[in-house]
Structure formats: structure tokens, C-alpha cells
Amino acid sequence: MYSIFSRKLALLVFSMLALGLLLGGYSRVNAEEAAGVKVAEKEGVGQFLTDGNGMTLYTFAVDEPGKSNCTAECLDKWPPFYVDPAAVVEGCEAGDFSTITREDGSEQTAYKGMPLYYFFNDNNPGDTNGHAVKNVWFVATP
């Protein structure tokens, strides 16, 4: 009786592991299909753009369409955002997004020509700690 129980238990554990692997693979596929950019809303801020994980995206008032003016130490606090141009965009027009090439040769996603950034002090999805910093950094609005 013990060996039958052991076999059934082993089969159950194996089945659960196999199911977990299958579902884990399914989740990865869905994550790859997830939005590269979404629209979020927050009281006091209104609607703003986030990456697919809900992290807020910002624009820099000193930038020019198609050109980032955030360089050197600026990038320590405002890392550039880039997403594959084929990523799904939820809540706004895909045609409003483009890719610019920064002076260092790296790529950065732009919304209506304006480069998009993260803020180093946003730790959780929906944080908007960079909004209105020095009156030149603002959440990217759709």
C-alpha cells in the first residue's frame, strides 16, 4: 500500500510541476505581448503614460522634438525609456511613438517626438515623484 501511495504522490507532484512549467511558459508569452506603453490616471496628476509594468514616463521641457538634451549626470536620475517599436500600445495611438537615436548611439522611445524617461526616485508602479521637478520634468500626457 505504501508503494502505491508513493507512486500516486510522485505522479501528482510531477503533474503539478509539469502544469507549472506549461503555465509559466504561457505567462512569458503573455508578458512579451503585454503593452510597451499604457495610459494610467491618478488624482492630482490626471492621465499619464507608463511602461508596460506601470512605471511612469516623463518628458523633459528642455528637449527638442527628436532630440534628447538630458546627458551625462542627468541620465543618473532620468534614465531613457526604450521599448521595441512593435510593442503594443494601450490607450493611445501607436503612430504617436517613434525611436530616436541618442548621441551615444543608444535608442530611446519618443512620444509625439519628445523623448521619454523614467525617474530614479519612482520605486513603484504609479509613482509620480518626478512630476514638476525643477518645473522642467513632467509626466508624459496622452
Backbone torsions as a table, in degrees:
resi	resn	phi	psi	omega
1	MET	NA	-38.8	179.8
2	TYR	-60.7	-41.7	-178.2
3	SER	-68.6	-34.0	176.7
4	ILE	-66.5	-44.0	177.7
5	PHE	-61.0	-44.1	179.9
6	SER	-61.6	-42.3	179.6
7	ARG	-65.1	-43.4	179.3
8	LYS	-64.4	-41.2	178.4
9	LEU	-63.8	-44.2	179.2
10	ALA	-62.7	-40.7	178.6
11	LEU	-64.5	-42.0	178.5
12	LEU	-62.7	-47.0	179.3
13	VAL	-61.6	-45.9	178.7
14	PHE	-60.0	-43.0	180.0
15	SER	-62.9	-42.2	179.5
16	MET	-65.8	-40.4	177.2
17	LEU	-63.6	-44.5	179.5
18	ALA	-61.9	-43.5	177.9
19	LEU	-62.2	-42.2	177.6
20	GLY	-60.2	-42.1	178.4
21	LEU	-65.1	-41.6	178.4
22	LEU	-63.5	-46.9	179.7
23	LEU	-68.3	-34.7	176.8
24	GLY	-62.5	-41.7	176.3
25	GLY	-64.6	-37.5	178.5
26	TYR	-63.8	-41.0	179.2
27	SER	-63.8	-39.7	179.0
28	ARG	-63.7	-40.5	178.1
29	VAL	-61.6	-45.7	179.6
30	ASN	-64.1	-36.7	179.2
31	ALA	-63.7	-38.1	179.2
32	GLU	-68.2	-28.1	179.2
33	GLU	-87.9	-6.4	-177.4
34	ALA	-63.5	160.6	-177.8
35	ALA	-62.9	139.2	172.7
36	GLY	-80.9	-28.9	178.8
37	VAL	-141.8	138.5	177.4
38	LYS	-131.7	166.6	173.5
39	VAL	-106.0	129.6	177.0
40	ALA	-118.6	169.5	177.8
41	GLU	-142.1	141.7	-178.2
42	LYS	-145.8	137.0	178.6
43	GLU	-59.9	135.0	-179.8
44	GLY	88.9	-15.4	-179.9
45	VAL	-119.1	-35.6	-176.4
46	GLY	87.1	-155.0	179.9
47	GLN	-80.6	143.9	179.0
48	PHE	-153.9	162.7	-179.0
49	LEU	-88.7	144.2	173.6
50	THR	-133.1	165.6	171.5
51	ASP	-77.5	-179.4	-177.5
52	GLY	-62.1	-18.7	178.6
53	ASN	-96.5	2.4	178.5
54	GLY	90.5	6.5	178.6
55	MET	-79.8	131.9	-174.0
56	THR	-64.3	141.4	176.0
57	LEU	-109.9	144.7	-174.6
58	TYR	-126.3	158.9	170.4
59	THR	-118.4	157.2	-177.4
60	PHE	-115.0	118.5	-174.8
61	ALA	-61.5	-20.3	-178.8
62	VAL	-82.5	-15.6	177.5
63	ASP	-67.0	161.6	173.8
64	GLU	-116.9	154.7	178.2
65	PRO	-53.1	124.9	178.5
66	GLY	80.6	2.7	-177.5
67	LYS	-141.4	128.5	176.6
68	SER	-91.3	132.4	174.9
69	ASN	-108.2	11.5	175.2
70	CYS	-94.2	109.4	-178.0
71	THR	-134.5	174.2	175.8
72	ALA	49.4	-124.5	-176.2
73	GLU	-62.4	-27.4	178.5
74	CYS	-55.6	-37.8	-177.2
75	LEU	-69.1	-18.9	177.0
76	ASP	-65.1	-35.2	-178.8
77	LYS	-99.6	-20.3	-175.7
78	TRP	-130.5	72.1	-179.2
79	PRO	-64.4	139.9	178.7
80	PRO	-65.3	146.1	175.7
81	PHE	-99.4	135.0	173.2
82	TYR	-139.8	136.8	173.6
83	VAL	-138.3	147.0	176.9
84	ASP	-52.8	129.4	-178.3
85	PRO	-57.9	-20.2	179.8
86	ALA	-82.4	-5.2	-178.8
87	ALA	-62.8	148.0	-179.8
88	VAL	-70.9	139.3	177.4
89	VAL	-113.2	123.3	-179.5
90	GLU	-104.0	125.8	171.9
91	GLY	90.0	2.4	175.9
92	CYS	-151.6	173.4	-175.8
93	GLU	-80.9	126.4	179.7
94	ALA	-59.2	-32.3	-179.5
95	GLY	-67.5	-12.3	178.2
96	ASP	-80.6	-7.3	-177.5
97	PHE	-105.2	143.1	177.5
98	SER	-145.1	174.5	177.2
99	THR	-117.9	131.1	174.1
100	ILE	-109.1	157.7	174.5
101	THR	-105.7	121.3	-179.6
102	ARG	-74.8	166.4	-179.1
103	GLU	-59.0	-28.4	179.2
104	ASP	-83.9	1.4	178.1
105	GLY	92.6	-9.3	178.7
106	SER	-77.3	161.8	-179.1
107	GLU	-100.7	151.5	179.3
108	GLN	-143.4	140.1	178.4
109	THR	-81.1	139.0	177.7
110	ALA	-121.8	146.8	175.6
111	TYR	-114.1	120.0	-175.3
112	LYS	50.4	40.6	176.8
113	GLY	87.9	-16.9	-175.9
114	MET	-93.3	125.1	-179.6
115	PRO	-58.3	146.1	-179.2
116	LEU	-108.8	145.3	-176.6
117	TYR	-136.3	160.8	166.2
118	TYR	-97.0	168.1	172.0
119	PHE	-117.9	129.4	-174.1
120	PHE	-61.1	-21.8	-177.7
121	ASN	-92.6	3.0	172.9
122	ASP	-88.8	113.7	-176.5
123	ASN	-101.6	-21.2	-175.5
124	ASN	-131.2	153.8	175.3
125	PRO	-53.8	135.7	179.4
126	GLY	88.6	-10.8	175.3
127	ASP	-62.7	139.8	178.2
128	THR	-130.5	42.0	-176.0
129	ASN	-66.2	-18.2	-179.2
130	GLY	-90.6	-5.6	-176.7
131	HIS	-66.2	125.8	177.2
132	ALA	71.4	16.6	176.9
133	VAL	-62.2	127.5	-179.6
134	LYS	51.6	19.8	179.1
135	ASN	56.4	26.7	176.2
136	VAL	-131.3	-11.3	178.7
137	TRP	-111.2	129.7	-177.1
138	PHE	-141.3	150.2	173.6
139	VAL	-58.3	142.9	176.8
140	ALA	-75.0	125.0	-176.6
141	THR	-107.8	139.1	178.9
142	PRO	-74.8	NA	NA
